[in-house]
Amino acid sequence: MFFEDRYQAGRLLAEALLEFRDRPEVLVLALPRGGVPVAREVARVLHAPLDVLVVRKVGVPWNPELALGAVASGGALVLNERAAEQLDISRDELAQLVAVQQQEVARREHAFRGPRPPLQLTDKTVLLVDDGLATGSTMRAAVQAARQLGASWIVVAVPVAPPEALATLQREADQVVCLDSPEFFYAVGAFYADFTQVSDREVSILLASQPMEMKR
């Protein structure tokens, strides 16, 4: 599939998620920034509230793409301490790495969510939405964080992702919805005509634009 932009992808994705429409326990959580326009359309069609789950990987200092864990909105913390030991990263070093990412989560939370209260996911059906997956590592951390924050059912919903990333997430989430999973996958942006970077301001505007009755 080829999408015009994130908004169109969100409308198409929403059609695949209609089983969650008008269900009071459903909460749509976007992974910012690119996931927010997609999730905004999903939330609009499903008549569900929209929020963001800020996730930051805790990477190995000499290889940031190699994750030791992740921190997320609501104080969620997922760590692979065994991996840290194998890489000879001390507890103090690990704590420092976590603290740096917690500060970044707090900064982004303030920028995106403003005065909103902390996320409450207990007994919620959470739809985790992004504009696509490459490796799926950030979404995997988001699933683990949502689980830690008490979500009762977790759905990963994306327009496009490679088969191997989906296979991993199907073992982590309760449900995975993806519109297209091409065998030859180069990058998420290759499936969009308009893949312009989403700004912090656009995220804030989209979150603030919900009808009041949806901000439950």
Summary of the structure (lengths in Angstrom):
residues: 216
radius of gyration: 16.7
end to end distance: 33.9
largest distance: 50.7
contacts: 714
relative contact order: 0.21
helix: 44%
strand: 23%
